[in-house]
Amino acid sequence: MNKSFIHFLVLFSQMLLAQDKHKPNVLFILADDLGINALNCYGNPLVESTNIDKLFNEGMHFANGYSNDPTCAPSRASILSGQYVPRHKVYRVADRYKNDPETFRNMRFLPPPINSVKGSGKGLSLDKVTIAETLKQAGYLTASFGKWHLGKNELLPQNQGFDVGYEITGHYNFKTTPHQEGVDHSAYSSDFITQQTLSFINQSVEQNKPFFAYVPYYLVHKPLEPKPEYLSYFKSKYKTEDLGVDEIKVLAMIKSLDENVGQLLNGLKTLGIEENTIVLFVSDNGHYRTEGNLFTKPYRGSKGETLEGGIRVPYIFRWPGQIKPGSSSAQPIIHVDLYPTILGLTGVNTPQNYILDGEDFTPILYGSSQKSLRDALIWEYTNYARWSERSETFASSWVNVIQMDGYKMTEDIETGNYTLFNLNTDPYEQNNVVSEFPAKLKELQQRLERWKNETSYEKPLRNPAYDKK
């Protein structure tokens, strides 16, 4: 090997190292079941979310942010795969109807099966190219500490593009999967997740490598287990307010979430990497029901429903010097947009021969564009639950939903009926106007059918156990 070629290799390796140093880091914070009205910065004065509010003020927030599904597993699959539900096939958290004979025999149709792997359960297929895999291929160190919810064993984070990490579920007495020896499982899980993430970030900085830290906290998912000191604090602070017991607990848990977000942000500042780190804060789906539905107001619906309260979530992006502080966008954004947007912000190429269903929102974040190029948002929700003989309805069943030009149409697979809301004039979905706008209904039906053809949508199959009565 001649000297000139060796010299070239040295220069080339130095160039790659320099490129790595200049690639922005990505800190992706994912809250669990945090509703659209669960932060002070999003309009709830009862919530104490000082650190998240600061992040909100230092970056861009989206007023119309959506989850890809009103429940955990499908939405997380969309975030990591960049694909709509019928493409990644993590349709539901579980098939609970199979253990509910009354519900099962009243189902006219069988929902499509959830992707599963023998020995690893239901979860995200290894055929999917996750955002972590794409960033890892581009030279990033990757980590995931927190709620995974996308399969066990071979479907865990290490086989989905993450260099380090493991699943952490629960609050006190949390569980680690695979089980981690030498860990104080009696600690508060979110504090532990933060510690592990900061340790990973420190190691990445020491190695002069850009990092992708995916931080899916278990807060504020049930069980409602706040820290005792925060619970006492909010009980005292709001003793004259008409708040439910659960709502006080949730306020205390949000404070813990906020405290941990603050520790992560302070860690970036202490390490001197704040300017070169993109921070995202998002929730996986809408909030669960509480006594007064404090955390979804003024919207109808909650977790497990495709009404706005079940799918509206906060979205915050911060990148000092690149994203204007205090900026906002009214453009609808949805989970599948996160993958291409992260690639756009980091300058990493889209994986070859792999379909991403979302849009790169980098132009909107940079302020060079005000409008999304997409014409519609679409959901498929296939969760059957709790048939009521009295009302002859399910608590939830298979629906397809499309939102376009401010109109939101829901197709009920079981009944064949449609609802239509004009969100432009009726954002809280009070008036079904399906009979008033036949042309708009037809337009949305046609667009939905096109989407089904594009995304490998599995058509309903008749349930042989259906009790026709």
N, C-alpha and C positions, 0 to 999 in steps of 0.2 A: 504494500500500500504506500503510494508516494506521499510526500509531505504536504503538497498542495491539497490533496484530497482530505488528509487528516485535518488540515487547517479549515477546510470547508465544513467538515463535520462538527468541529468545535464551534465555529461561528453559527452554524445552523442550530446546534443545541442551545447556545446562548440566546439566540433569537427566540426559540420556543419558550425558554425560561422567562424571558422578558415579556413575551405575550401572556404567559400565565399570570405574571405579576399584575398585568394591566386588565385582565378579565375581571369584571365585577363579581363579587360574591353574591349569593342569593340566600336570604333568610326568609323562609316561608313558614309563617305561623298560622296554623289551622285550629280554630276553636271548634268545639263540639256542641251542637244544638244551641248555638248562640243566635237569638232572634234579631230581627231588624230593629227592634226597639229596646235592645238590651245594652246599649252603650249611651253614655251621656252625650258624646259627640254626634250621635245619630238621633238625638232629640229626647232622651229620657232623663229628666233632671234628678230622678231618684237614684240613679246609678252613679257609683264612684269608679271612674275608669280613667284616671289622670294620665297614665302613661300611654294608653291607646289614644286618648284625646290629643295628646302631644303629637303622636305619630300622624293622626288625622290632619292636624294643622300644619305639619311639616311636609305633607305630600299631597297626593290627589285621592279623593274618595269618589265612589260611584253611588249615585242616588238610586239607581235601578239595578242593583246587583242580584243575581239569581243563582240558586243551586241547580244542578242537573237533575236532582231527585229530592223528594221531601224526606228521605231517610239516609242513613249513614253510608252503608257499603256501596250502593250504586253511585252516589255522588263522589265518593273517594276514588272509585274506579275511573270515573270521568276525569277527575283532576289529574291523576297519575298517567292515564293512557291518552288523554286528549280526545276521547271519543264519546259519542252518544251511547246511551244505554243499549240499544239493540245491536250495536257493533261490539261493545266489550262484553255484553251478556251477563253482567253481574246485575240481574234484574231486581233482586230483592235482598233484604237481609236474611230472610229464611222463608221456608214454605210452611208457615204456621197453619194454613188451612188443612194440611194433611193430618193434623192431630185434632181437628175440629169437625167431626162428622156432619153436624148441622150445617156448617158453612159449606163444606165440600159438596154435599148433595144438592145444594141450591145454586151452585155455580153452573151456568150454562156452558162455560168455556174453561179450558185448561190454559193457564199462562205458560209462556215458554220456559224451559228449564234453565236454572241458574248454572253458569259454567262451574264445573267441579273437576277435581283431580283425585283419583283414588288415593286414600291415605293422607290427603291434605285438605279435604273438604271443599266447600264452595269458595270461590275467590277469583282473582284476576289472573287470566291465562298468561303463561310465560311467553306466549307468542306476541303479546303486546309489548311494544317498545316504550317503556316508561320515560318520563321526563328525566328521572335519575340516570337511566341508562344512556340517554342522549348526552347529558352533561358530563357524565363520567367518560364517555368516549372522547369528549372535547377537552379532557384534562382536569376536570373538576374532581375534588374529593367529595364524597356524598355520605350523608348520614340521615337516619330516621330513628328517633327515639319518641315513642308515644303510641297512640292508638293506630293500629294497622287495619284490622277488620276486613282483610282481603285474602284470607286463607291461612292455612297452617303449613308446617313442615316445608316442603319444597316451594310453597308459594309465599314464604316469608320475605322480608325486605332484602336479605342478602342475595336472593336469586332474582331480584327485581331492580337491580342497578345500584343498590346501596352498599358502600364499602363497610360501614359499621352501623350498628343499631339493632334494636329488637322491639317487640311489641310490649307496651305497658298499658294495662287496663285496670280500672278502678281508681279510687282516691286513696283512702287509708287502706292498709293491708292489700296493696296492689299486687297484681300478678305480672310476671315477666315471661314472655314466650320467645325463644326458648328460655327455660328457667335460668336465672343468673345467680350464681353462688356469691356470697360475700356482699349481698345487697340488703340494706335495711328495708324490707318490704312493708314495714309498719309506718314508714314516713309518708308524707303527703306526696302523691305521685307527681304532681305538677312541679313541685320543688326539685324532685329528683330528675325529671325530664330536663329542666332548665340546667341543672348542674352538668348532666351528661352532654348536653348540646354545647355549653360553654367550653367544656373540656375538649370536645371535637374541634370547635372553632379555634381554640388556642393551638392545637396540634397542627391544624391547617396553616395557620399563620407561621408557625415555626418551620414548616416545610416549604414555605413560599408557594403555596398552592391555592388556587381559588376554590371556594367551597359552595356546596349546595346543602343547606341544613333544612330539612323538612321536619317541622316541629308540630305534630298533631296532638295537642293536649287533650286530655279526657274531660277537662272542664268545658262546659257546665253540664255534662251528661249526668243522668241519674245513675246511682242513688244520690240523693241530696245530702252530701256530707261536707259541709263547710268547716273551716277552721273555727274552733270554739271562740277565739278572741274576736273574729270578725262577726260571728253570729251574735255575740253579746253586744257588739258595737251597733249593729243595725237594729237589733231589738230595741235598744235604748233610743237610738236616733229617730226611729219611726214608730214609737209607741203610740203616738196620737194619730197616725195615718191608718187608713182603712186598707191594710195590706194583709194578704194571706200568709199563713205560716210558711208555706213553700216559697212564696215570693221573697220573704225575708232571707230564707236560706240561699236562694239563687243570687240575691244581691251580694251576700257574703262570698259566694263562690266566684262571682264576677270580679270582686275585689282581689281575690287570690290570682285569678287569671291575669288581671291587670298588673299586679305586683310582679309576676313572673315575666311578662312582656317587658316591663321596665328593667328587670335584671338583664335580659338579653340585649336590650338597646344600650344599657350602660356598659355591658361587656364589649360591644362594638366600639364604643367611644374610648374606653380604656385602652384597647388594643390599637387605636389610631386607624381603624379601618371603616369608620362610619361613612366617609365620603365615597368609598368604593364598594359599598354593600347595598344591594337592592333589598328592601324589606317589603314583604307582602303580608297583609293580615286579612283573613277570610274566615267564614264559617262554613261548615259542611251542609247545613240545612236549617230550616226554620226552627223556632223554639217549640218545645212541648207545651201542653196546656198547663196553666196554673190557675189559681182561684179566680183572678180577675183578668187573666191573659195579658198581664202587664207588659210582657216582652214581645208581643206581636201586635199590640194596638198601634194604629187604628185599623189594621187589616183583619179580614176574616181568615179563619183557618189557622192551623198549627202544624207541627211536625206530623208527617204521615198523610198530609193533604196537599193537593195541588192548587188550592186557593192561595192567594198572595202571602198570607201569613205563614204558610208551610214552606215556601220556596224563596222568599226574599231574605237576603243576607247582606251583611256589611262587606265592602271591598275597600281596602286602603293600600296604596302603593307609595313608597318613599324611596327616593334616590337623590341625595343632595347634589345640587348643581345640574341635574338632568330633568327632574320632575319639579315643576313649579310648586312651591309651598302654598298651602291654602287653596289649591285648585280643586275643581270638581267637574264631574261629567254626568249628564243625565242620560247618556247612551246605555241601553241595556247590555250588561255583560253577564256571562254565564261561565260555569266551571271549565268547560272545554276550551275557553279562550285563554286560560292561564298558561297552558303548555306552550302554544305558539307565541304568546306575549313574552314569556321568560326567554325563549329563544331569540326573539326580536331584540330584547333589551341587552342580552349578553352577546349577541352577534354569533350565536351558534347555529349551524345549519340544521334544517329540518331533516330527520332521518329519511333515507331513500326508501322508496317503495312502501311507505307507511302513511296511512290516511290520518290526518288531523282534522277534526270536525270544526274546530274553533277558528277564531279570527285573531290576528296579531293586533293588539291594541296599542302598540308602541307609538304610532303617530298621534293618537289621542293623548297618551301620557306625556308626550313631548310638546303637545300644543300645536303641532303642525296640521292637525285635522280635528274637526269637531264632530264628525259623524262616522258611525260604523258603516261598513259596506254590506252587512248582512241584512236580509229582508225579513227574517223570522227567527223566533226562538221556539224550540219544540221539545216536548217531554213525552216519555212513555213511562207510565207507572202501573205496575202489574200486581200490586199487593192485595190479595184477598184476605179479608179479616172480618170476623164477628157478624154473622148473619143474624138479623133480628126478625123473628117470626111475627112479632107484633106490627112492626112497620114495613115488613117485607123488603128490607134494604140491608146492604152490607155497610159496615163501618167504613170500609174502603174496598174498592174493586178496581178492575182494569180500566184505565182511562188513558187517552192520548190527548195532549193539550198543545195548542199552537197559539202564539202571540205574534201578531203582525199589524203594523200601522196602528198600534194602540188597542186593537181588538183582540180579545182572548176567547178562543173557542175550545170547549171540552167535548170530546167524543167518548161516550159511555159505551164500552164494548158489550156489556151485559144487556143493556136495554135498547141499544141502538139510538138513543136520544142524544141531543146536542144542547149545550148551553152556550150563550154568547154574552160577553160583557164588553162594554165600551170603556176601557180603562182611562181613556182621555177625559171622560166626564164622570166616570164612576169608578175611581181607583180602588174603592173598598168592596166592589162586587156585590152591590145591593140589588141591582135590577137586571134580570135576564132579558135581553132584547133580541133573542133568537128569531122571534116572529116578525120583528120590525125591519130586519136587514137581510132579506133572502139573498141578495146579490153578494153581500159581504160573506155570508155563511158559505155560499158556494165557492167563493174565491179561497177561503181558508181551508175548506174541505179538499179542494184540488191541490193546494200547496202541501197539505199534510200527506196526501196520497203520494205526491212526488217524493217527499222526504222518506216515506216508507220504502219506496223502491230504491232509493239511494243508500239506505243504511242497513240493508239485509233484515228488515223487519219481518218477524215471524208471525204469520197470520194466526188468528185464534183457531184452536181445534175444539171440537165438541167434547164435552165431558160425558163419558159413557155412564157415569154414576149420577148424572143429573136427574133429580126427582121431578118429572114433568107435571105431576099433580093432575 
